[in-house]
Amino acid sequence: MSIFPTSTRSSGGGSVLDNLPRPPAWVPRVPPAAIAAAALLIAAVDGRFFGDGRTTYAAALVFVICYGPLVLLNFTLAFAMYVAVLFVQDISTLSVAPNSMGVLVLLGWIGMFITRSARSGVLREHSRLLLTLALLAVWLSLSVLWATNAYEAENGLQGWLLPIVAFVVVLTTPRSPRDVAIIAVAFIIGAVASVAFGTATGALSSAAARAGEAGRFTGGGGDANVQAAGFLVAMFLCPGLWPVARSRVARVSLLLAFTSVAVGFFATQSRGGLISLAFAAAAGFVLLPRQRKRLLGLAGAASVGLGVIATVNPGAVSRITDFGGGSSGRTDIWAVAWKIFTDHHWVGIGLSNFQTVEPRYALRSGELKRADLITEAPHLVHNVYLQLLTETGVIGLLIFLCVIAGCLRASWLAARHFDVIGRLGYGDLARAVLMAEIGMLSAQFFISDGEDLRLWILLGLGPVLLSLARRTQPVLASVAPRARAVRPQARVAPTRLS
């Protein structure tokens, strides 16, 4: 039985096979003999890979064969699995599996998009937002023309265009609020898997025995600050899914997941993550007065995770709460970035060109405590907004902020619409998405990871929730009397996302 509410379906007298999922209409019908021949060919190729010692290619082929049918039969679930894998994509043993999943997801989405099964109406409904997004892609592309290092700009452009495509994919994938809940669960599963992998491989215990950067927990790999931003999203989505979950087992699982992710979050020792958590919680306390008790419960559960880290690694708490050490060199890099911006106000220096240009400004940016991070080993800005301002100018940053504002507004309106029609559980999920968006966007003040696929998938959930809320049938008054008590005004003027 599903833990999420679903629409009632009539049960006929058909066989069990009639209830199995059927492939979309665009999937060609293949004769059984052709399937058997292809299976033998694949087995022979895979065996040859294993025999030659190319286990990476062999494992990738097996993975594609297993994951491909899921893309055809249940694209939403396949996409959710891909979201979960993004949290552990830096694990070396996965090899090319995450990239292979991404290619299959993209091909599956294209197959859906060219048929009527795609939610083209959603694209029309959010045409203004998509136009702004397209304008961002165009401006980032144009920045290659005036970039000092065109090669770096082209590589950076590829990194930005992929998340923009992912935004469109998530906008057209969910067909019901339940599908959005499945994707939200994928964020949580991915974060839990990252923490579990880091714990199983001894990363959590070894981090406790080390000092400085070496003692920071990275879970499934990658940068500790980037992982903290992803953990932050899962921590806000857990309480958002609580009213949607139907069983006690599901709710207990959400509580355990939140606690484990909180442990991983504090183990990253990310000061920026802690500031983002506090800012998102404060924003929710002001914007969502009905959720204040839940936010207080969230803080209580988070304190359990902090207590675990304080017991295992007392030095981690000292680092998290030390905001005056200034040893990271981030403020020096920000000073250089601002100096570059003063010389290139409107169009910037070109996408992904900050590390190329910053050494030239080392002597023009005042006294620097960590000049080595600028001249000897040039770093990113560690602030996606300042980096966009430096590399794409005022124009690029304003377009990016317009996209963000549209997505946040959509999440807010989705929560209101769900409340009005009596779907309070999904209204709370929309609020959780809003707070997760605020948390991850706040974390971007301390990292330069604007092309993070998880960020753009999360931003896409707001507009799609708004579209689903407008199409969802209201709950009968006798079924949801609480809705009238919560929202006395029964009418909300229809609005369009701008």
C-alpha positions in Angstrom: 0.0 0.0 0.0 1.3 3.5 -0.9 2.1 5.9 1.9 0.7 8.7 -0.2 -2.9 9.5 -1.0 -3.9 8.3 -4.5 -7.0 8.6 -6.5 -9.5 5.7 -6.3 -9.5 3.3 -9.1 -12.1 0.8 -10.0 -11.2 -2.8 -9.6 -12.3 -4.9 -12.5 -12.4 -8.6 -13.0 -9.2 -8.7 -15.1 -6.2 -10.8 -14.6 -3.1 -9.8 -12.7 -1.3 -9.0 -15.9 -3.9 -6.4 -16.7 -2.8 -4.4 -13.7 0.8 -4.3 -14.7 2.2 -1.0 -15.9 2.1 -0.6 -19.7 4.7 1.2 -21.7 3.8 4.6 -23.2 2.4 4.7 -26.7 5.6 6.0 -28.2 7.5 2.9 -27.1 7.8 0.6 -30.2 6.5 -3.0 -30.0 9.4 -5.4 -30.3 8.9 -9.0 -31.2 10.0 -11.5 -28.5 12.6 -13.1 -30.9 14.3 -9.7 -31.3 14.4 -9.2 -27.5 16.0 -12.6 -27.0 18.6 -11.9 -29.7 19.4 -8.5 -28.1 19.7 -10.1 -24.7 22.2 -12.7 -26.0 24.2 -10.0 -27.8 24.3 -7.8 -24.7 25.4 -10.8 -22.5 28.2 -11.6 -25.0 29.4 -8.0 -25.0 29.2 -7.7 -21.2 31.1 -11.0 -20.8 33.8 -9.7 -23.1 34.1 -6.6 -21.0 34.5 -8.6 -17.8 37.0 -11.0 -19.5 39.1 -8.0 -20.6 39.1 -6.6 -17.1 37.0 -3.6 -18.2 34.7 -4.0 -15.2 33.6 -0.3 -15.3 32.1 -0.7 -18.8 30.6 -4.0 -17.9 28.9 -2.7 -14.7 27.6 0.4 -16.6 26.1 -1.8 -19.3 24.3 -4.0 -16.7 23.1 -0.9 -15.0 21.7 0.6 -18.2 19.9 -2.6 -19.0 18.3 -2.6 -15.6 17.4 1.1 -15.4 16.3 1.6 -19.0 13.0 -0.3 -18.7 12.1 1.7 -15.6 12.4 4.9 -17.7 9.9 3.5 -20.1 7.5 2.0 -17.6 7.5 4.7 -14.9 9.3 7.8 -15.8 8.5 9.6 -12.6 10.0 6.9 -10.5 13.1 6.7 -12.8 13.6 10.4 -12.5 13.2 10.2 -8.7 15.9 7.5 -8.6 18.2 9.8 -10.6 17.6 12.6 -8.1 18.6 10.3 -5.2 21.8 9.2 -7.0 22.9 12.9 -7.4 23.7 12.9 -3.6 26.3 10.1 -4.1 27.4 10.7 -7.6 31.0 11.4 -6.5 31.4 7.8 -5.2 34.1 6.3 -7.4 32.5 2.8 -7.4 29.5 4.2 -9.2 31.7 5.1 -12.1 29.7 6.3 -15.1 26.3 5.1 -13.7 25.0 8.6 -12.7 25.9 10.0 -16.2 24.3 7.0 -17.8 21.1 7.5 -15.8 21.0 11.2 -16.8 21.3 10.3 -20.5 18.5 7.7 -20.2 16.3 10.2 -18.3 16.9 12.8 -21.0 16.1 10.4 -23.8 13.0 9.2 -22.0 11.8 12.7 -21.5 12.3 13.6 -25.1 10.2 10.6 -26.1 7.4 11.8 -23.8 7.7 15.4 -24.9 7.2 14.6 -28.6 3.9 12.9 -27.8 0.7 14.2 -26.2 1.6 12.4 -23.0 3.9 15.4 -22.1 2.5 18.2 -20.0 2.8 20.8 -22.6 0.0 22.8 -20.9 2.3 23.4 -18.0 4.9 25.0 -20.3 2.2 27.4 -21.6 1.1 28.2 -18.1 4.6 29.2 -17.0 5.6 30.8 -20.3 6.9 33.9 -18.7 9.1 32.0 -16.3 10.4 29.9 -19.1 11.0 32.9 -21.2 13.1 34.4 -18.4 15.0 31.1 -18.1 15.7 31.1 -21.8 16.9 34.7 -21.6 19.3 33.5 -18.8 20.6 30.7 -21.1 21.1 33.2 -24.0 22.9 35.7 -21.8 25.2 33.1 -20.4 25.9 31.9 -23.9 26.7 35.5 -25.1 29.2 35.9 -22.3 31.5 33.5 -24.1 32.0 36.2 -26.7 33.8 38.6 -24.4 35.4 36.0 -22.1 39.2 36.2 -21.6 39.3 32.4 -21.8 36.7 31.2 -24.2 37.5 27.6 -23.5 36.7 27.9 -19.8 33.6 29.9 -20.7 32.3 27.1 -23.0 32.9 24.5 -20.4 31.1 26.6 -17.8 28.2 27.1 -20.2 27.7 23.4 -20.6 27.6 23.1 -16.8 24.8 25.7 -16.6 22.7 24.5 -19.6 22.3 21.0 -18.2 20.5 22.2 -15.0 18.3 24.5 -17.1 17.2 21.5 -19.1 16.6 19.6 -15.8 14.3 22.4 -14.7 12.2 21.9 -17.8 12.2 18.1 -17.3 10.9 18.4 -13.7 8.3 21.0 -14.8 6.7 18.5 -17.2 7.2 15.2 -15.4 4.8 15.1 -12.3 1.2 14.4 -13.2 -0.2 14.6 -9.7 0.8 15.9 -6.3 1.8 12.4 -5.4 4.5 12.4 -8.1 5.9 15.5 -6.5 5.9 13.8 -3.1 7.8 10.9 -4.7 10.5 13.3 -6.0 10.7 14.9 -2.5 11.2 11.5 -1.0 14.0 10.9 -3.4 15.8 14.0 -2.0 15.5 12.4 1.5 16.6 9.0 0.3 19.6 10.5 -1.4 20.7 12.4 1.6 20.2 9.3 3.9 22.2 7.2 1.4 25.0 9.8 1.4 25.2 9.8 5.2 24.9 6.0 5.4 27.8 5.5 2.9 30.0 7.9 4.7 29.3 6.2 8.0 29.7 2.7 6.6 33.1 3.6 5.0 34.3 5.0 8.3 34.3 8.6 7.1 32.3 9.8 10.1 34.6 8.2 12.6 37.8 9.1 10.8 36.6 12.7 10.5 36.2 12.8 14.3 39.9 11.9 14.7 41.2 14.6 12.4 41.4 18.4 12.7 40.7 21.2 10.2 39.4 20.5 6.7 40.4 16.9 6.9 38.0 16.4 9.7 34.9 17.5 7.7 32.4 14.8 6.8 31.5 14.6 3.0 29.2 11.6 3.1 28.9 10.4 -0.5 31.9 12.4 -1.6 32.5 15.9 -3.0 32.7 19.2 -1.1 31.5 19.3 2.5 29.7 22.7 2.0 27.9 21.4 -1.1 26.8 18.3 0.8 25.6 20.4 3.6 23.4 22.4 1.2 21.8 19.1 0.0 21.3 17.8 3.5 19.6 21.1 4.3 17.0 20.4 1.6 16.2 16.9 3.0 15.9 18.3 6.5 13.1 20.7 5.4 11.3 18.2 3.2 11.1 15.6 6.0 8.5 17.5 8.1 6.8 18.7 4.8 6.1 15.0 3.9 4.8 14.2 7.5 1.1 15.2 6.9 1.2 13.5 3.5 2.4 10.2 4.8 -0.4 7.8 5.6 1.1 5.2 7.9 2.9 5.3 11.2 5.8 3.4 9.7 6.3 6.1 7.1 6.2 8.9 9.7 8.7 7.1 11.9 10.9 6.6 8.9 10.8 10.3 8.2 11.7 11.1 11.7 14.7 8.7 11.6 15.7 10.0 8.2 15.7 13.6 9.5 17.8 12.7 12.5 20.4 10.8 10.5 20.6 13.6 7.9 20.9 16.2 10.7 23.9 14.2 12.0 25.5 14.3 8.6 24.7 18.0 8.2 26.5 19.0 11.4 29.3 16.6 10.7 30.1 18.6 7.6 31.1 21.5 9.9 29.7 23.9 7.4 29.3 27.4 8.9 27.6 28.6 5.8 25.2 25.7 6.1 24.4 26.5 9.7 23.7 30.2 8.8 21.5 29.0 5.9 19.6 26.7 8.3 19.0 29.5 10.7 18.0 31.9 8.0 15.5 29.5 6.4 14.0 28.6 9.7 13.6 32.3 10.7 12.0 33.0 7.3 9.6 30.2 7.8 8.8 31.4 11.3 7.8 34.8 9.9 6.2 33.7 6.6 4.5 30.5 7.8 2.9 31.3 11.2 0.9 28.0 11.1 4.1 26.0 10.9 5.8 27.5 14.0 5.1 24.5 16.2 6.5 22.2 13.5 9.6 24.4 13.1 10.2 24.2 16.9 9.9 20.4 16.6 12.4 20.6 13.7 14.8 22.5 15.9 14.4 19.9 18.7 15.1 17.0 16.3 18.1 18.9 14.8 19.5 19.4 18.3 19.6 15.6 18.7 21.9 15.4 15.6 24.0 18.2 17.0 24.3 16.3 20.3 25.5 13.2 18.5 28.2 15.2 16.7 29.2 17.0 19.9 29.7 13.6 21.5 31.6 12.0 18.6 33.6 15.0 17.5 33.7 17.9 20.1 36.0 19.9 17.8 33.3 20.0 15.1 31.0 22.2 17.2 33.8 24.6 17.9 34.5 25.0 14.2 30.8 25.4 13.3 30.3 28.2 15.9 33.6 30.0 15.1 32.7 32.8 12.8 35.6 35.1 13.6 38.5 32.9 12.6 38.8 34.1 9.1 41.1 31.3 8.0 39.1 30.2 5.0 40.1 33.2 2.9 36.6 33.7 1.6 36.5 37.4 2.5 39.7 38.0 0.5 38.2 36.3 -2.5 35.1 38.3 -2.1 37.1 41.5 -2.0 38.9 40.6 -5.3 35.6 39.6 -6.9 34.1 43.0 -6.0 37.1 44.8 -7.4 36.7 43.0 -10.7 33.0 43.9 -10.8 33.8 47.6 -10.3 35.7 47.4 -13.6 33.1 45.3 -15.5 29.7 46.5 -14.3 27.2 45.4 -16.9 28.4 42.4 -18.8 31.1 40.9 -16.5 34.3 39.2 -17.5 32.7 36.1 -19.1 31.3 32.9 -17.6 33.7 30.7 -15.6 36.5 33.3 -16.0 36.9 34.4 -12.5 39.8 32.1 -11.7 41.5 33.2 -14.9 41.3 36.9 -14.1 41.6 37.1 -10.3 45.4 36.8 -10.0 45.7 40.1 -11.9 43.7 41.9 -9.2 45.7 40.5 -6.2 47.7 43.8 -5.9 44.7 46.0 -6.5 42.3 44.6 -3.8 43.9 45.9 -0.6 45.6 43.9 2.1 44.9 40.1 1.6 45.5 37.6 4.4 45.2 34.6 2.0 46.8 35.9 -1.2 47.8 32.3 -2.0 44.2 31.4 -2.7 44.2 34.1 -5.4 47.6 34.0 -7.0 49.0 30.5 -6.4 45.9 28.4 -6.4 43.0 30.6 -7.7 39.7 29.7 -6.1 36.1 30.2 -7.0 34.2 33.2 -5.5 32.4 30.9 -3.0 29.3 33.0 -3.5 27.2 32.2 -6.6 25.5 35.6 -6.6 28.8 37.5 -6.5 30.3 35.1 -9.0 27.5 35.7 -11.4 27.8 39.5 -10.8 31.5 39.3 -11.6 31.3 37.0 -14.6 27.9 38.0 -16.2 27.5 41.5 -14.8 24.4 43.2 -13.4 22.3 41.9 -16.3 23.1 38.3 -15.7 22.5 38.4 -12.0 19.2 40.2 -12.4 17.9 37.6 -14.8 19.0 34.8 -12.5 17.2 36.5 -9.5 14.1 36.9 -11.6 14.0 33.2 -12.2 14.5 32.5 -8.5 11.8 35.0 -7.5 9.3 33.3 -9.9 10.0 29.9 -8.5 9.7 31.0 -4.9 6.4 32.9 -5.7 5.1 29.7 -7.3 5.7 27.6 -4.2 4.0 30.2 -2.1 0.9 30.4 -4.3 0.8 26.6 -4.6 0.5 26.3 -0.8 -2.3 28.8 -0.7 -4.2 27.1 -3.5 -3.9 23.7 -1.9 -5.2 25.1 1.4 -8.2 26.6 -0.4 -9.2 23.3 -2.0 -8.8 21.4 1.3 -5.6 19.6 0.4 -3.8 20.7 3.5 -1.2 18.0 3.4 0.1 19.0 0.0 -0.1 22.6 1.1 2.3 21.8 3.8 4.5 20.0 1.3 4.5 23.2 -0.9 5.6 25.2 2.2 8.4 22.7 2.8 9.6 23.0 -0.8 9.6 26.8 -0.3 11.7 26.6 2.9 14.0 24.1 1.3 14.5 26.5 -1.7 15.2 29.4 0.7 17.7 27.2 2.6 19.6 26.0 -0.5 19.6 29.5 -2.0 20.9 30.9 1.2 23.7 28.3 1.2 24.7 29.6 -2.3 26.0 32.8 -0.5 28.9 30.6 0.7 29.5 28.3 -2.3 29.7 28.7 -6.1 27.4 25.9 -7.1 24.6 27.5 -9.1 24.7 24.7 -11.6 23.8 22.1 -9.0 21.2 19.8 -10.6 19.5 19.4 -7.2 19.0 23.1 -6.8 17.3 23.4 -10.2 15.1 20.3 -9.7 14.0 21.8 -6.4 13.2 25.1 -8.0 11.1 23.4 -10.6 8.9 21.8 -7.9 7.3 25.1 -7.1 5.8 25.9 -10.5 4.7 22.3 -11.1 3.0 22.3 -7.6 1.2 25.5 -8.6 -0.1 23.9 -11.8 -1.2 20.8 -10.0 -3.0 22.8 -7.3 -5.0 24.6 -9.9 -6.0 21.3 -11.5 -6.7 19.3 -8.4 -10.4 18.9 -7.4 -11.4 20.4 -4.1 -12.1 18.1 -1.1 -15.7 17.9 -0.1 -16.6 20.0 2.9 -17.7 17.0 4.9 -14.4 15.4 4.3 -12.1 18.3 5.3 -13.9 20.6 7.8 -10.5 21.7 9.0 -9.8 23.4 5.7 -12.6 25.9 6.3 -11.4 26.6 9.8 -7.9 27.2 8.6 -8.8 29.3 5.6 -12.0 31.2 6.3 -11.8 33.0 2.9 -12.9 30.4 0.4 -11.8 32.3 -2.7 -8.5 33.2 -4.0 -8.3 35.1 -7.2 -6.6 33.1 -9.9 -3.1 34.4 -10.6 -0.5 33.6 -13.2 3.1 33.1 -12.5 5.1 36.0 -13.7 
